[in-house]
Amino acid sequence: MKHSDIYTKFMIEYDKANVTSSYPSLTRYEIATILDKAYLAIIAQKLTGNNPRQVPFEGDTKAIEDIRPLLTNTTLSKYTKDSIVDNLFKYDIPNDMLYYINGSVEIANTTSSIDDNRHVILPVSLISHVASERFKATANNLPWMKNPVAYTEGKNICLLIDLYKYKYNHGSMKLYVTYIKIPAKFVNDSDNTEFELSDSMVEELINLAIIMSTEIIESPRISTKTNIRPLES
C-alpha cells in the first residue's frame, strides 16, 4: 500500500468521525505530521510492551510480524579507542537507527575457532550510563565481565570489553547490530512511497491518528475507536 492510499483512507475515516462539519479542516502537511506521530507511537508500543497485553517485542508473535520489515542488521567497525579508558571502544550509530535491539562483537582470541580465524563472537548487553562506570578499566579498577557490555552516547555505541581475556586485542572488533530502522516519513515524502508494514498495521495507524487528531474527543464514534485499540496491539 502506498502513502497516498493511506492519506485517502485517513480522510474517509476522519470525515466520518468529525461530526461538526462535512469536511475536515486539516492541511495535507498537518495530516502527514499526525500520521508520522502515530506511526512512531505504534512502533514504540510494539517494542516496549506499553500495550494492553503488556508484552514487549519478541515476546509476542503479532508484534514481531507487525514490525518485522523494519528490522535491520548491519556490521560496524570501531573507529576510535578512548585515551583514558583502556577497554572502551566506540562505533558510529547508523543514521537510520530508531531502536537498538541486540548486538554481538567479534573479538580476536588466541584459541582456534571453527573457521580457523582465531576469534570469538560474544553477545553484547545494553546497559545504562550509571552501570557502565563499574565496567570501565581505570588505574584503580580492572573489572571482570562475563560478556561485553555497551551503552549509547550521542552518535556512538560505546563498547566495554574484559581486559583479563582480551588485553592484547588488535583485531577489527566488528560489532554486529540488529535494530529497528527509522520508517519512511509521510512529511515531505512522495505519494508513491510504499508503506513498509502490513495492511493490518495501516488500519492501526489510521485509527490512532484519528484519535490523536480529532477535536471531538467526547464523540461516541471516537470513544468506540478508543475502546477497540486493545484489539489491535
C-alpha positions in Angstrom: 0.0 0.0 0.0 1.3 3.5 -0.9 1.3 6.6 1.3 -1.2 8.2 -1.0 -3.7 5.3 -0.2 -3.2 5.9 3.5 -3.9 9.6 3.1 -7.2 8.7 1.3 -8.2 6.2 3.9 -7.4 8.6 6.7 -9.5 11.4 5.1 -12.5 9.0 4.8 -12.3 7.9 8.4 -11.7 11.4 9.7 -14.5 12.9 7.8 -16.9 10.3 9.3 -15.6 10.9 12.8 -15.8 14.7 12.7 -19.5 15.3 13.3 -19.3 19.1 13.3 -18.6 19.6 9.6 -18.8 17.7 6.3 -15.1 18.2 5.6 -12.2 18.2 8.0 -10.1 21.4 8.3 -6.7 19.8 8.1 -4.0 20.6 5.6 -2.0 17.8 3.9 1.1 18.7 5.9 -0.9 18.5 9.2 -2.2 15.1 8.2 1.3 13.9 7.4 2.6 15.2 10.7 -0.2 13.3 12.6 0.4 10.1 10.7 4.2 10.3 11.5 3.4 10.8 15.2 1.0 7.9 15.2 3.5 5.7 13.3 6.3 6.2 15.9 3.8 5.7 18.7 2.7 2.3 17.3 6.3 1.1 16.9 7.1 2.1 20.5 4.1 0.2 21.8 5.2 -2.9 20.0 8.7 -2.7 21.3 8.3 -1.6 24.9 5.3 -3.6 25.9 3.4 -0.5 26.7 0.2 -2.0 25.3 -2.9 -3.7 26.7 -1.2 -7.2 26.8 1.9 -5.8 28.4 4.1 -8.0 26.2 7.3 -6.5 24.8 8.8 -7.2 21.4 9.9 -10.8 20.7 7.5 -11.9 23.4 4.6 -11.6 21.1 4.3 -13.2 17.7 2.0 -10.4 16.4 4.4 -7.7 17.4 7.2 -9.4 15.7 5.2 -9.8 12.5 3.9 -6.3 12.6 7.3 -4.5 12.6 9.5 -7.3 11.0 10.0 -5.2 7.8 11.7 -2.5 9.9 14.3 -5.0 11.4 17.7 -4.3 10.0 21.2 -5.9 10.5 24.5 -4.2 10.0 28.2 -4.5 10.7 30.0 -1.7 12.4 33.8 -1.2 12.7 35.4 0.6 15.7 36.8 4.0 14.8 38.5 5.1 18.0 39.7 4.0 21.4 39.2 6.2 24.4 42.6 7.5 25.6 41.6 7.3 29.3 39.6 4.1 29.5 41.6 1.2 28.1 38.7 -1.1 27.5 36.4 1.3 25.8 35.8 1.3 22.1 33.4 3.5 20.1 31.3 2.8 17.0 29.2 5.2 14.9 25.5 4.7 15.3 23.8 4.1 11.9 21.9 7.2 10.7 18.7 5.2 10.2 18.7 3.6 13.7 15.5 4.2 15.7 15.7 1.5 18.4 18.7 -0.8 19.3 17.5 -4.4 19.6 20.7 -6.5 20.3 24.2 -7.0 19.2 27.3 -9.2 19.2 31.0 -8.4 18.8 33.8 -10.4 17.0 37.0 -10.3 19.2 40.4 -11.8 18.4 41.3 -14.7 20.5 44.4 -17.0 20.9 42.3 -20.2 20.7 41.3 -21.7 17.4 37.8 -21.0 16.2 35.7 -23.2 13.9 36.7 -21.1 10.8 40.4 -21.0 11.9 40.3 -17.2 12.2 41.1 -17.3 15.9 38.2 -15.2 17.1 35.2 -15.4 19.3 31.8 -13.8 18.8 30.2 -12.7 22.1 26.7 -11.2 22.8 26.6 -7.6 23.9 24.2 -6.4 26.6 23.0 -2.8 26.5 23.3 -1.1 29.9 22.8 2.4 31.4 25.5 5.1 31.8 25.4 4.6 35.5 26.0 0.9 35.3 28.8 1.4 32.7 31.0 3.1 35.3 31.5 -0.3 37.0 32.9 -1.8 33.8 35.4 0.8 32.8 39.1 0.0 33.4 41.0 2.6 35.4 44.1 2.7 37.5 42.0 1.5 40.4 39.5 -0.7 38.7 40.2 -3.7 36.4 36.7 -5.2 36.1 35.7 -8.7 35.2 32.7 -9.3 32.9 31.2 -12.4 31.5 30.4 -10.8 28.2 31.0 -7.3 26.7 28.5 -4.5 27.5 27.6 -1.3 25.7 25.8 1.9 26.1 24.8 4.7 23.7 26.2 8.2 24.0 25.5 10.9 21.4 26.1 9.4 18.0 28.1 6.5 19.3 27.7 3.0 20.7 30.4 2.6 23.4 31.6 -1.0 23.9 33.4 -2.2 27.0 35.4 -5.5 27.0 37.1 -7.6 29.6 40.9 -6.9 29.6 41.6 -10.1 31.5 40.6 -12.1 28.5 41.2 -9.7 25.6 44.0 -7.3 26.7 46.1 -7.7 23.5 43.2 -7.5 21.0 44.3 -5.9 17.7 41.5 -7.3 15.6 38.8 -5.3 13.8 36.4 -6.0 16.6 33.4 -5.9 14.3 30.1 -5.1 16.0 27.0 -6.9 14.6 23.9 -4.9 15.4 20.2 -5.6 15.0 17.9 -2.6 15.2 14.6 -1.0 14.1 15.2 1.5 11.4 13.5 4.8 11.0 10.4 4.4 8.8 9.8 6.4 5.7 8.1 9.7 6.8 4.8 11.0 5.5 6.1 14.6 5.8 7.9 15.8 2.7 7.6 12.3 1.2 6.4 11.1 -2.2 2.9 9.8 -2.5 4.3 6.8 -4.4 6.4 5.7 -1.4 5.4 2.2 -0.3 4.3 1.7 3.3 6.8 -0.7 4.9 4.4 -2.6 7.1 1.4 -4.8 6.6 -2.2 -3.7 5.8 -3.3 -4.5 9.3 -0.8 -2.0 10.6 -2.3 0.6 8.2 -5.6 0.2 10.0 -4.0 0.6 13.4 -2.0 3.6 12.2 -5.1 5.3 10.9 -7.2 4.6 13.9 -4.5 6.0 16.3 -4.0 9.1 14.0 -7.8 9.8 14.1 -7.8 9.6 17.9 -4.8 12.0 18.0 -6.3 14.4 15.5 -10.0 14.7 16.2 -11.3 17.7 18.2 -14.4 15.9 19.3 -13.0 13.5 21.9 -16.3 13.1 23.6 -17.9 11.9 20.3 -19.3 8.3 20.7 -17.6 7.4 17.4 -14.2 8.4 18.9 -15.0 6.5 22.1 -15.6 3.4 20.1 -12.3 3.7 18.3 -10.5 4.2 21.6 -12.2 1.1 23.1 -11.1 -1.1 20.2 -7.4 -0.1 20.5 -6.6 -3.2 22.8 -7.8 -5.5 20.0 -5.1 -4.1 17.6 -1.9 -4.1 19.8 
